[in-house]
């Protein structure tokens, strides 16, 4: 079958013919219809420090998808051929303490689809039955293919109450923009979004941000909030300056949820900006399995157009590089690839 692969330890991705996967006894074979390009795929394409230390070529990449069940292993009972499905891309070991106590999303030995194991940028992908999610018929394919990043946003937002709260979101990448939409739909009193990219700030307004800033500014945020700062900080950028400034913008007794991954160590005034302010901090990794998936489904049923403004490109899979270039030059947000005509 045709697939998008990381063939060698160097910049770029290639279209190549690879072996069609075969499901094991507890696995599900999915015929992929749509996939989303993620920031992780861009890192792999560019072969940055993280990718070089994690990815072992050759590898089929990609982890955001929707499709139809083609076949199942003999022990699979909950899904059948013809079911329309997506899937959780974090595959827990099932044996460690976290997996056995309901915290599979932070499994110490997790395998990630398209990072550690064969991904979904291909006509077929295999996942364990436990990772398969049946898609509600009310949710269209393009939106269902984005459950993975939408789940990251949902997990970050839902780590604390946001209804009636004044929320600061630093970083208007795809997941930050999704978080804006969730906060707006979820009853936040005020949503303040900060990003240096004008295109992303405009999208932030479209998604429901009440105030958009080029950078998080402590004085400005404290001026426009009621309690001496934001009630909640959702840090989505991973930029060291955004993180340190974001902490200063949170009121005493506020809450911080951190999703963005910084490239190196971050300096924070531990006493002044955290301990003496009595902040609560949540480190967010992936999606809470499977509470977050239920929340995503519920939100998309009630807000069917929530994700539509973020899909800036719909492309045939062969034009994946066009989508990555749009992400690189700041003109693309969410790129959806169509695999309908892929060779199998």
N, C-alpha and C positions, 0 to 999 in steps of 0.2 A: 504494500500500500504506500501511497505518497505520505510524507510526513515532513514537518519542519524540525530540523535537528541541529544540535550543537555537535558538529562533526569533529572539530579539532579545538585545542586549547588556545584560541585566538579570537579576535573580534569577528562578529558576523554569525549568521545562521544560514542553513542551506535547506533547500528542498531535495529530498532524497527518497529512494524506495527502501522500505524496511519491512521486516516480517510482521504480518498481522498477528496480534496477540491471541492467545488461547486462554479462556478462563479456567481456573482451577475449580475444585469442588465447591468452594464457598464464594466464588467470584462471579461477577456480572460483566458481560461483554456489551458495550454500548456503542451504537452507531452514532457518531458525533455529527450534529447538524450545525451548531454555532459555537464559536469560542471567543473569549475576550483576551486581548493582549494586556498583560499586567506590567506594572513597574518592575517586577522581578524578571520578567522576560526581557525587558530592556537592559537590565543589569547583565543578564546572561549574554545578550547580543553584544553589548559593549565590552564584555569580559573585564569587568572591574575587579578590584581586590577581593570583594566578597565572592564573586562568581568563580574566580580563579582558585579560591581556597575551598570551594564547596562542590562545584560541578565536575563530574568525571565523564568526559566525552568518550564515545559517542552517546548521545542521549536525545530522545524525543522530548521536547520541552512543552510547556503549557499546562495550566491547571484550572482554567475557568472554562466551563463547557455546559452545554445542554445537548441531549440526544435521545435516542430511542433504544430500548433494550433489544439487542439482537439475539443473545443467547445467555444461558445461565448454567452454572455448575450444578452437579447432581444434588448437592445439599442445600441449594438456595430455595427458600420458601416464600419470601415476602414480595418478590417482584417477578414479573413474567415478561416474555418477549412481547414487544409492542408498547410497554409502559414508557411514557415520556419522563425522563429523569435528568437530574443533575447529580453532583456528588461532592462530598467533603474531601478536600485534597490533602488533609493531614491524616495520615494513616498511623494510628497509635499501635504500640507493640502489644497491648492487651495484657501485659504481665507486670508492668512496673506499678509502684505505689499509686501514682497519679491516675493511671488507666483504671485501676481497680477501686478507686475512691471517687469516681465521677469527674475527674479532671483530665480527661484524655487530650484536651487541647494543649496541655503543657507536658505531654509525654516526653520523658527524657530521651527516648530512643525513636522519636517520630520519623517517619519517612514522608517526604512531601512530593506529591505528584508533579512531575516535570522538573524536579530538582534532584531528588534522590532516586526516584523510580520513573519508569517510562510514562511520559505525559500524554496530554490530550490533543496536541496539535497534529492530528491525524484523523483518518476516517473512523478508526476504532480505538477505544481505550478500555482497559480492564481495571475494575475496582472491587474491593471486597464488598460483599452484600451489605455489611454494616455501614458502609460509607455512602451508599446510594440513597438519594432523596427523590421521591416521586414529586413531580412538579404539578402544582394546581393548574387545571385547564384554563383558568382565567388569566394566567400569567404568560405573556407571549415569549417565544424563544429568545429573542434578543435580550430581554430583561432577565429571563431565567439563567442565561449564560453568565450573568454577572452576580450570582448569589454569593460567590466567594468574597469579592471585595466589598459588596454590600454588607455581608456578614461581619467583616472587620469593622466597618463603620457602626453597625448596629451594636456590636459587642462593646465598642468604646463608649458610645452614647449611653447604653443601658447599664453600664457599670455603676451608675448613680442616678437618683431622680433628676429629671430635667424639666418636668412640667412646672411652669411658673418660675423657673430659674433664669438667670441672666448668664448666658453661655458664651465663652470666648473660644473660637476654633482657630488655631494657628496652623496654616498650611491648607491651601485649597487645591491640592491634587485631587485625583478622582475620589479617594476615600474621604478626604476632608469635605468635599462637595456633597457626597452622599450623607455625611454626618449633618451638614447644614439642613438638608431636606428632612432628615429624620427628626431633628430638633424642632424644626418649623412645624412639621405635621404632628409632633408629639407634645405640643403645647408649651414650648419654651417661651418665657416672657420676652426675652430679647436674645437675638443671635448676632454676635459680632464675629466677623471673619477677617483674617489677616493673611495676605499673600502679596509678594512683590510683582507677580505677573498680572497685568491688566486684564488679559483674556480670562484668567481664572477668577479674578475679582468680579468681572461681569457675570460669569456663570454662577458665582456665589450669590449675587443679587437674584438671579433667575431661580435659584434653588430655595430662596426665602430668607437670606441674611438681611437683617434690619440695618446693619452698619457694616461697611467694608473698609478696611484699612490697608495701606501698603505694607505696614509693619505693625506688630503689636506695640502699642505705646502706653506705658504705664500711666502717664498723666491723663491721656485721652480716655482710656478705659475707665479710670476711676471717676472721671468727670461724668460719663454717660451711664454709669451704673448706680444703683441706689444704696449699696452697702459698702462702699469703699473698695470696690473691685468686683470682678466677675465671681458669681457663685461657683461656676464650674469652668475649668480649662480642659479642652480636648486638644492635646498636642499631636498633630498628624504629620508634621514636616520632618522631624528628626534633625532640624537645623539647630546647632548649639545655641546661637543667639536667640532664636525663637523660644527655645526651652527656658533659658535663664530669664528672659524678659517675661515670658508667660507666667512663671512663678510669681514674679513681682506684681502681676496684674490681678492675681487672685485675692479675694477678700480673706480676712481672718476667719478660720473655720470652714474654708471652702474645700473643694474637691478637685483633684487633678487626675485625668486619665491619659496615659502615655502610650501611643501607638507608634509614632514615628521613631525610626531607628537612627541614632546619630552615628556618624562615621568614626568617632573617636570619643575620648572621655569628655564629659561636660562638667564645667565648674558652676556650682550653685552655692549661694550663701546658706549653708545648711541651717544655721541657727535662725538668722533673721527671716529667711524666706520660706522656711518649712516648719521648724520646731516651734518657734515663738508664735507663729501664725496658726498652729494647730491644724495643719492641712492633712487631708486624707489622700493618699496616692494609690492609684491602681495601675499596675503594669498590664498591658493588654497584648495578648498573643493569639492571633487567629480568631476562631469562633468557638464559643462555648457549645460543645456538642451534647445535645442537639437543640438546646434551648434557643440559641441564636437563630437557627434555621426556622423554627416555628415563628419567631418574632418577625423575621424577614418576610415570610410568606404572608403573615397577617398584615403587615404594612403595605405590601404590594397589592394585596387584594383590595384594601381600603383606599390606597393611593396609587391607582394603576398607571399614572403618568409620571410618577416620582423620578424614575431613572431616565426617561426619554431625553431631557435636555443635555444629558451627559454623553450620549452616544453621538460623537461628532463624525465618525467614519464607519461605514458599512462596506466591507471589501471582500472580494473573493480571496480565498486563502493564499493564492499565488502572489498576491500583492501585499503580503505581510510587512515587507520592508517599507512600503509607503506609509503604513500605519505607525511603525516605529519612528520613522523620520518625523512624522507629525508630532509624536510625543516629545521627541528631542528638541524640536524647534518651538515648542510651546503652543502650537495651533491645534493640537489634538488632545482630547480627554479620554474618552473610552472608545476603543476601536474593536468592532465586532467582525470576526472573520466567518465567512460562509463556506462550509465544507460539503455542500450538497453534491457538487460535481467532482469531488476528489476521486482519483483512481484507486480502486481497491483490488 
